[in-house]
Each structure stands twice: as structure tokens, then as C-alpha cells.
Amino acid sequence: MKALLFAALLGAAVPLQPVVAEAFDRAQHLPAQPLTITGDRTSHRFQVEVARSQQQQAIGLMFREVIPADHGMIFPLQPPRMASFWMKNTLASLDLLFVRADGTISSISPNATPLSLAPIESIEPVAAVLELKGGEAARRGIKPGDRVNWQGSSLRDRPQAG
């Protein structure tokens, strides 16, 4: 009986592997560009992907198992507005940095729980949201008021249809 149960469980698990592999293949990889966060006496450099279109923003960093410490993704929001994100299909913990139109950080939601459907919201209208590896903002001493600058941080980065 145990052998039959084990065989049934093993057989049930095997078809899941292609489904999981397919999910990981759905991760998007956009061109990266430099981004700098400057504080009182500190400067932190990252390579970030820019999610410009609505489709790119909907996928974000979903299905990524690992986010390198010096990488991330930025979501330009034009016009500035209240932002609400979730961690659906996001496998790695993230810090979400909400960035005002003047480039300063409004607030930080640290260590967002992977796969959570709970909303993560800005406290005021923002012009961008920056996602970094979970815990990276605290590790580097990044805080509200620090300034975010990236190539092309202008109205031409606003989300486009499709």
C-alpha cells in the first residue's frame, strides 16, 4: 500500500516540473541602465531595467528567483499618482522605493513578502517606483529624502499602451 501511495505521489509531482519551468521562462528581461541614489554623504549605483509600457509594468520582476544586490527595476508613472503594487508571482523579496516627481524618495516598503497579494501603497502621489532586492535599502542606509536619478528620467519614460 505504501509503495502504491508513493508511486501515486511521485507520478503526481512529475507533471508539475514543466509548469514550474514554464513560469520561470515568463520572466521578462529588459535593457538595463545606470541609476544612482544619493544621500547626505553617500552614493549608491545600480543597474535597473525600466518598465515603460503597461505590459512591462504589469509583469515587473515576476518569476525571478534571484535579484542581484546591485540590480532592480524602475516603473516611471506619468503623470505622478498614487501607486499600489503587489507581489503576485514574485518569487524574491523586494524593497519598494516610492519616488516623488522631484526625484526624492517619499517612502520605502522594505522586504515585501514574496507571492503576497496584499497591496503595497505609496503614501502620496509618486512619479516612479523602484524595486530593489529585499533588505538592500536598509543594508545601504537608503532612506526617504535621498535622491534617485537615472538616464532618461523624463516624461518620455511614461507608460505606453500595450
C-alpha positions as CSV (number, residue, x, y, z in Angstrom):
1,M,0.0,0.0,0.0
2,K,2.8,2.4,0.9
3,A,4.5,1.6,-2.5
4,L,1.3,2.4,-4.3
5,L,0.8,5.7,-2.4
6,F,4.5,6.7,-3.1
7,A,4.1,5.9,-6.8
8,A,0.9,7.9,-7.0
9,L,2.6,10.9,-5.2
10,L,5.7,10.7,-7.4
11,G,3.5,10.5,-10.6
12,A,1.5,13.5,-9.5
13,A,4.6,15.5,-8.9
14,V,6.3,14.9,-12.2
15,P,3.9,16.8,-14.4
16,L,4.4,19.9,-12.2
17,Q,8.0,20.4,-13.2
18,P,7.3,21.6,-16.8
19,V,4.7,24.0,-15.4
20,V,7.2,25.5,-12.9
21,A,9.9,25.7,-15.6
22,E,7.4,27.5,-17.9
23,A,6.6,30.0,-15.2
24,F,10.3,30.9,-14.8
25,D,10.6,31.3,-18.6
26,R,8.0,34.0,-18.4
27,A,10.3,36.4,-16.5
28,Q,10.9,39.5,-18.6
29,H,14.4,40.9,-19.0
30,L,14.5,44.5,-20.2
31,P,17.6,46.5,-21.1
32,A,19.4,47.8,-18.0
33,Q,20.7,51.3,-17.4
34,P,22.5,53.1,-14.6
35,L,20.6,54.5,-11.6
36,T,22.1,56.4,-8.7
37,I,20.7,57.0,-5.2
38,T,22.4,59.9,-3.4
39,G,22.1,60.6,0.3
40,D,23.7,63.1,2.7
41,R,27.2,61.7,2.1
42,T,26.6,58.5,0.2
43,S,26.0,57.5,-3.4
44,H,24.7,54.0,-4.4
45,R,24.9,52.8,-8.0
46,F,22.6,50.2,-9.5
47,Q,21.7,48.8,-13.0
48,V,18.0,48.9,-13.4
49,E,15.6,47.8,-16.0
50,V,13.0,50.4,-17.0
51,A,9.4,49.1,-17.2
52,R,8.0,51.7,-19.6
53,S,4.9,50.1,-21.1
54,Q,1.8,49.0,-19.2
55,Q,2.5,45.4,-20.1
56,Q,6.1,45.7,-18.8
57,Q,4.9,47.2,-15.6
58,A,2.3,44.5,-15.1
59,I,5.0,41.8,-15.3
60,G,7.7,43.7,-13.4
61,L,10.1,41.3,-11.6
62,M,7.6,38.4,-11.6
63,F,9.1,34.9,-11.8
64,R,12.6,35.9,-10.9
65,E,14.2,33.7,-8.3
66,V,17.2,36.0,-7.6
67,I,17.6,39.7,-7.7
68,P,21.3,40.8,-7.6
69,A,22.1,43.4,-4.9
70,D,23.1,46.0,-7.5
71,H,20.1,45.5,-9.8
72,G,16.5,46.4,-9.8
73,M,13.6,47.7,-11.9
74,I,12.1,51.2,-12.1
75,F,8.5,51.9,-13.0
76,P,8.0,55.5,-14.3
77,L,4.5,56.9,-13.6
78,Q,3.5,59.9,-15.6
79,P,1.6,61.8,-14.5
80,P,2.6,61.2,-10.9
81,R,-0.1,59.3,-9.0
82,M,-0.8,57.1,-6.0
83,A,0.8,53.7,-6.6
84,S,-0.3,50.3,-5.5
85,F,1.8,47.2,-6.1
86,W,1.5,43.5,-5.1
87,M,3.9,40.5,-5.1
88,K,1.8,38.1,-7.1
89,N,4.1,35.7,-8.9
90,T,7.2,37.5,-7.5
91,L,9.5,34.9,-6.0
92,A,12.1,37.1,-4.4
93,S,11.6,39.6,-1.5
94,L,11.8,43.2,-2.7
95,D,12.2,46.7,-1.3
96,L,9.8,49.2,-3.0
97,L,11.0,52.8,-3.0
98,F,8.4,55.3,-3.9
99,V,9.9,58.3,-5.7
100,R,8.4,61.8,-6.0
101,A,8.4,63.9,-9.1
102,D,11.4,65.9,-7.8
103,G,13.4,62.6,-7.6
104,T,13.4,62.3,-3.8
105,I,12.3,59.1,-2.1
106,S,8.9,59.6,-0.4
107,S,8.7,56.2,1.4
108,I,10.2,52.7,1.4
109,S,8.3,49.5,1.9
110,P,11.1,47.0,2.9
111,N,11.2,43.3,2.4
112,A,7.9,42.7,0.6
113,T,6.7,39.2,1.1
114,P,7.1,37.0,-2.0
115,L,3.8,35.9,-3.6
116,S,1.7,38.1,-1.4
117,L,-1.5,39.7,-2.8
118,A,-1.5,42.4,-0.1
119,P,-1.3,45.9,-1.6
120,I,1.8,47.9,-1.1
121,E,0.9,51.5,-1.5
122,S,2.6,54.9,-1.7
123,I,1.7,57.5,0.9
124,E,1.4,60.3,-1.7
125,P,1.4,60.6,-5.5
126,V,4.7,59.5,-6.9
127,A,6.5,59.7,-10.3
128,A,8.2,56.3,-10.1
129,V,8.5,53.1,-8.0
130,L,11.9,51.5,-7.7
131,E,12.2,47.8,-6.8
132,L,15.4,46.5,-5.3
133,K,16.5,43.3,-3.7
134,G,14.7,42.9,-0.3
135,G,16.7,44.4,2.5
136,E,19.1,46.3,0.2
137,A,17.8,49.8,1.1
138,A,18.4,49.2,4.8
139,R,21.8,47.5,4.2
140,R,23.0,50.5,2.2
141,G,21.4,53.1,4.5
142,I,19.0,54.4,1.8
143,K,16.2,56.5,3.4
144,P,13.3,58.8,2.5
145,G,14.6,62.1,1.2
146,D,17.5,60.5,-0.7
147,R,17.6,61.4,-4.4
148,V,17.1,58.9,-7.2
149,N,18.5,59.7,-10.7
150,W,18.5,57.5,-13.8
151,Q,19.1,58.1,-17.5
152,G,16.1,59.4,-19.3
153,S,14.1,60.2,-16.1
154,S,11.7,62.4,-18.0
155,L,8.2,62.4,-19.5
156,R,9.4,60.2,-22.4
157,D,9.6,57.3,-19.8
158,R,5.9,57.4,-19.2
159,P,3.9,54.2,-19.6
160,Q,2.8,53.5,-23.2
161,A,-0.2,51.4,-24.3
162,G,0.4,47.7,-24.8
